[in-house]
Amino acid sequence: MRINFNRPAKSHKGTFGTTLVVGGNSGSDNNFVMLGAPALAGLSAHKTGVGKVFISSEESIIKEIITITPASMGLKYSQLCKTISKVNAVIVGCGWGITKENQKILHEIINRCSKENIPVVIDADGLNNLCLDPTSIIDHKSDIVLTPHTKELERLLTAFNSSSAMELSKKLNCFILHKDFEINIYSPTAHHIKFSKPNSKLSIAGSGDVLSGILGGFLTLNRTVDSKYKILELCHEAVTLHSEAGEKLAFGDTAFDLVKVI
């Protein structure tokens, strides 16, 4: 299927919701400097048609990230708690780094989103931090989508003592979007969708951040102008749009080129 979000003529930016991206790293704690990943997620969310995008990161780099995506608004980590209730979906983990502080932030995000029933996309180092603090996700009450590549999925299976992605999905009551040359999407109710259109032009740094941004944007729109689509449908549509954009790339293009052709 193809989703089609309602775009009423009598509207303003608030009509189409707000996506929050949490990520980026200044290079502290032996992590890489990562400015582009949260920017790519934010840019991709914008391209889905959401009204606003917030990006939250370390105070020392937030201004640099916003220069990459100037339509977005920057938030310090200290502003996160009071902001979450004002957004419609959260993407956490893009270019984040693995630290004790990030594990605390992840725990707080999941807890607050659960109370507010806000959907969450957990990607990249959000997943790696989750593996080191598995209690963060226990008893959550919001829609959560985990988007691991194969190595990240292996870590999750080990951390949560699961033998398969389907078992893990049921155990955590989460959707799992497993990224490989084929995409497999699993729901807690044992539904499974396979998307098989391998494209090596998408095998580039930042491609996953773009997919997370698209999915976060769709989740945002689904809670504002529409609420008729199931999470599994939104995951499949995000993968489809990401794949179609990838077909327009040339070899040597970057993830920023990918955003342009969404």
Backbone torsions as a table, in degrees:
resi	resn	phi	psi	omega
1	MET	NA	161.8	173.0
2	ARG	-121.0	128.4	-179.3
3	ILE	-83.6	153.7	-179.3
4	ASN	-142.5	98.3	-177.6
5	PHE	-73.7	141.7	177.9
6	ASN	-65.9	133.6	178.1
7	ARG	-125.5	78.9	-177.5
8	PRO	-62.3	139.0	-179.9
9	ALA	-63.9	-38.7	178.5
10	LYS	-85.7	86.8	-173.3
11	SER	-150.1	171.2	173.4
12	HIS	-144.9	179.5	-173.8
13	LYS	-61.8	-28.9	177.5
14	GLY	-66.9	-24.3	-179.9
15	THR	-60.7	-33.7	-171.7
16	PHE	-102.4	11.8	167.2
17	GLY	80.0	175.0	-175.9
18	THR	-129.6	130.3	174.8
19	THR	-105.3	133.6	176.4
20	LEU	-107.5	127.2	175.4
21	VAL	-110.6	127.6	177.5
22	VAL	-117.8	117.5	-178.7
23	GLY	175.4	-168.3	-178.3
24	GLY	91.7	152.6	-178.3
25	ASN	-148.5	138.5	-177.7
26	SER	-84.4	-6.8	-178.0
27	GLY	99.7	4.6	177.9
28	SER	-76.1	167.2	177.0
29	ASP	55.9	36.2	176.6
30	ASN	62.6	21.9	174.1
31	ASN	-93.1	162.3	174.4
32	PHE	-74.3	152.7	168.8
33	VAL	-70.5	123.8	-175.7
34	MET	-133.8	97.1	177.9
35	LEU	-103.8	-32.1	-172.3
36	GLY	-73.1	-31.9	-173.8
37	ALA	-61.4	-53.3	178.3
38	PRO	-65.8	-31.2	177.6
39	ALA	-64.5	-42.3	178.1
40	LEU	-62.6	-42.0	177.8
41	ALA	-63.4	-41.9	179.0
42	GLY	-65.2	-45.2	178.5
43	LEU	-60.4	-40.8	-178.4
44	SER	-68.5	-37.5	175.6
45	ALA	-61.9	-43.0	176.1
46	HIS	-55.7	-41.9	-175.2
47	LYS	-67.7	-18.8	177.2
48	THR	-77.7	-15.8	178.4
49	GLY	106.8	12.7	177.2
50	VAL	-67.0	158.3	-177.3
51	GLY	-75.7	-40.9	-176.4
52	LYS	-144.1	153.2	174.3
53	VAL	-132.4	126.4	171.1
54	PHE	-101.6	141.6	172.5
55	ILE	-123.8	124.1	179.6
56	SER	-112.0	130.7	-178.6
57	SER	-155.3	-174.7	176.8
58	GLU	-60.6	141.0	-175.3
59	GLU	-58.8	-32.8	-175.4
60	SER	-70.0	-18.1	-176.1
61	ILE	-121.9	-4.5	-172.9
62	ILE	-61.8	-37.6	179.8
63	LYS	-65.1	-37.7	178.7
64	GLU	-65.8	-39.1	178.5
65	ILE	-64.0	-41.9	-177.4
66	ILE	-67.9	-26.1	175.7
67	THR	-66.4	-23.9	178.3
68	ILE	-79.9	-32.1	-179.5
69	THR	-132.9	72.9	-170.6
70	PRO	-66.5	-13.4	175.4
71	ALA	-77.6	-13.6	178.3
72	SER	-85.2	164.9	177.2
73	MET	-116.1	138.2	-176.1
74	GLY	-92.9	144.6	177.9
75	LEU	-131.5	138.2	169.5
76	LYS	-76.3	157.6	176.9
77	TYR	-58.9	-32.0	-179.6
78	SER	-65.7	-16.9	180.0
79	GLN	-94.9	-3.5	-172.8
80	LEU	-61.8	-49.7	-171.4
81	CYS	-58.1	-43.8	-177.4
82	LYS	-79.2	-10.8	-177.5
83	THR	-93.9	-30.6	-173.0
84	ILE	-55.2	-38.8	-178.4
85	SER	-67.1	-12.0	-177.5
86	LYS	-99.3	-0.5	-177.4
87	VAL	-110.0	169.5	-176.4
88	ASN	-110.8	-15.4	174.7
89	ALA	-161.7	152.9	-178.9
90	VAL	-126.1	136.5	171.6
91	ILE	-115.2	124.4	-176.8
92	VAL	-131.5	133.7	171.5
93	GLY	122.4	-15.2	-175.3
94	CYS	-66.0	116.3	178.5
95	GLY	62.4	31.6	-166.0
96	TRP	-85.0	-44.3	-172.0
97	GLY	95.0	157.0	-177.7
98	ILE	-108.0	108.0	-178.4
99	THR	-144.2	159.7	175.0
100	LYS	-61.1	-39.5	-179.5
101	GLU	-63.3	-41.7	179.4
102	ASN	-67.0	-32.5	176.0
103	GLN	-64.9	-38.6	176.6
104	LYS	-65.7	-41.5	-179.9
105	ILE	-64.7	-43.3	179.0
106	LEU	-60.2	-44.8	178.9
107	HIS	-58.0	-44.0	-179.1
108	GLU	-67.5	-39.9	179.0
109	ILE	-61.6	-49.4	-179.2
110	ILE	-61.5	-42.1	-179.3
111	ASN	-62.8	-47.5	-177.9
112	ARG	-70.7	-39.2	178.0
113	CYS	-66.0	-33.7	176.9
114	SER	-64.0	-42.5	179.4
115	LYS	-67.1	-34.1	-176.7
116	GLU	-96.1	-1.5	-177.3
117	ASN	56.9	48.1	179.5
118	ILE	-104.1	127.8	-179.9
119	PRO	-69.0	148.9	-176.1
120	VAL	-131.2	133.6	169.3
121	VAL	-104.6	122.5	178.5
122	ILE	-111.5	120.7	-173.9
123	ASP	-130.2	162.2	166.3
124	ALA	49.9	-123.5	-176.7
125	ASP	-71.9	-11.2	167.8
126	GLY	-62.2	-39.7	178.1
127	LEU	-69.9	-42.3	-179.2
128	ASN	-65.9	-37.8	175.2
129	ASN	-68.4	-35.2	177.7
130	LEU	-62.0	-39.0	178.5
131	CYS	-61.0	-30.5	-179.1
132	LEU	-87.5	-12.1	176.4
133	ASP	-140.4	69.1	-174.7
134	PRO	-60.6	-22.9	-178.3
135	THR	-66.5	-16.6	-177.9
136	SER	-56.9	-31.5	-169.1
137	ILE	-104.4	-1.4	-177.9
138	ILE	-69.9	134.0	174.6
139	ASP	64.5	24.3	176.3
140	HIS	-69.2	158.1	-177.1
141	LYS	-127.0	14.9	177.7
142	SER	-111.6	168.2	175.2
143	ASP	-77.5	121.1	179.9
144	ILE	-120.9	133.1	175.4
145	VAL	-116.9	120.3	173.6
146	LEU	-94.1	134.0	-175.2
147	THR	-123.3	64.3	-176.0
148	PRO	-81.8	146.9	161.4
149	HIS	-82.1	-179.8	-168.8
150	THR	-60.9	-43.4	179.8
151	LYS	-65.2	-40.2	178.3
152	GLU	-65.9	-37.5	177.4
153	LEU	-63.2	-40.5	178.2
154	GLU	-59.5	-41.8	178.5
155	ARG	-64.3	-41.0	179.2
156	LEU	-64.0	-43.5	180.0
157	LEU	-60.8	-39.4	178.3
158	THR	-68.9	-46.2	-176.9
159	ALA	-62.5	-33.9	-176.6
160	PHE	-108.9	15.4	173.3
161	ASN	50.5	53.1	-179.2
162	SER	-121.0	152.0	-177.0
163	SER	-99.1	-13.6	-177.9
164	SER	-153.9	162.6	177.7
165	ALA	-63.2	-37.9	179.1
166	MET	-64.0	-44.0	177.9
167	GLU	-61.6	-42.3	179.6
168	LEU	-63.7	-41.8	178.8
169	SER	-58.4	-45.4	179.0
170	LYS	-66.9	-43.3	-176.3
171	LYS	-63.2	-40.4	-176.6
172	LEU	-93.7	-6.4	-175.1
173	ASN	55.8	45.0	-179.2
174	CYS	-126.9	157.5	168.5
175	PHE	-86.6	143.6	178.6
176	ILE	-125.2	123.8	176.6
177	LEU	-111.0	98.2	-176.1
178	HIS	-86.7	117.2	-176.3
179	LYS	-93.7	120.3	173.3
180	ASP	-152.0	-163.4	177.4
181	PHE	-64.8	-24.9	165.5
182	GLU	-111.8	145.7	177.7
183	ILE	-102.2	131.6	175.7
184	ASN	-121.9	127.9	-177.6
185	ILE	-116.5	128.6	-176.8
186	TYR	-121.5	142.0	176.9
187	SER	-113.9	157.1	179.0
188	PRO	-63.8	-17.6	178.6
189	THR	-93.5	17.8	173.3
190	ALA	74.7	17.7	172.0
191	HIS	-83.6	148.7	-176.1
192	HIS	-142.6	131.0	175.1
193	ILE	-122.3	130.6	174.5
194	LYS	-107.6	131.1	177.4
195	PHE	-116.9	114.0	-172.7
196	SER	-122.5	85.1	172.7
197	LYS	-138.4	72.0	-176.1
198	PRO	-56.8	137.4	-178.4
199	ASN	-148.9	105.8	-175.7
200	SER	-68.1	-14.1	177.1
201	LYS	-69.9	-15.6	175.6
202	LEU	-91.0	-1.8	179.3
203	SER	-84.8	64.6	-176.6
204	ILE	-136.2	153.9	177.9
205	ALA	-60.2	133.2	177.9
206	GLY	95.4	-11.9	-179.3
207	SER	-60.6	-41.3	178.7
208	GLY	-66.8	-33.8	177.2
209	ASP	-64.4	-38.1	177.2
210	VAL	-63.6	-44.5	178.8
211	LEU	-61.4	-42.2	178.2
212	SER	-62.1	-39.4	178.4
213	GLY	-64.4	-41.5	177.7
214	ILE	-62.1	-47.4	-178.2
215	LEU	-64.3	-43.0	177.7
216	GLY	-61.7	-37.1	176.5
217	GLY	-65.0	-43.6	178.5
218	PHE	-63.3	-41.1	178.2
219	LEU	-63.5	-37.1	177.4
220	THR	-63.5	-50.8	-178.9
221	LEU	-63.3	-33.5	-179.1
222	ASN	-67.8	-20.2	179.9
223	ARG	-101.0	2.0	-178.1
224	THR	-120.3	-71.4	-177.5
225	VAL	-86.1	-15.1	179.6
226	ASP	-147.7	157.9	171.4
227	SER	-145.5	26.0	-172.4
228	LYS	-94.6	-11.4	-174.4
229	TYR	-96.6	140.0	176.6
230	LYS	-79.8	155.1	-177.6
231	ILE	-59.5	-39.9	179.3
232	LEU	-60.6	-39.4	178.0
233	GLU	-65.0	-41.4	-179.5
234	LEU	-66.2	-38.8	177.0
235	CYS	-62.0	-45.8	-179.4
236	HIS	-63.9	-40.8	-179.7
237	GLU	-68.2	-37.1	177.4
238	ALA	-62.9	-43.7	178.2
239	VAL	-63.6	-40.2	179.8
240	THR	-63.2	-47.1	-179.8
241	LEU	-64.5	-41.5	177.5
242	HIS	-60.0	-43.8	179.6
243	SER	-65.2	-44.2	-179.5
244	GLU	-63.7	-38.2	176.1
245	ALA	-65.2	-39.3	179.8
246	GLY	-62.1	-31.2	179.0
247	GLU	-66.8	-19.3	-179.3
248	LYS	-88.4	-6.9	-178.3
249	LEU	-77.9	157.0	168.5
250	ALA	-106.7	154.3	176.2
251	PHE	-61.4	130.9	-175.7
252	GLY	103.3	-13.0	174.9
253	ASP	-69.8	158.0	-179.9
254	THR	-109.3	178.0	179.2
255	ALA	-64.3	-26.3	177.4
256	PHE	-69.8	-32.7	172.9
257	ASP	-66.7	-36.3	177.7
258	LEU	-60.2	-44.9	179.1
259	VAL	-57.5	-40.0	-175.8
260	LYS	-62.6	-28.9	-174.0
261	VAL	-103.3	10.3	173.3
262	ILE	-63.8	NA	NA
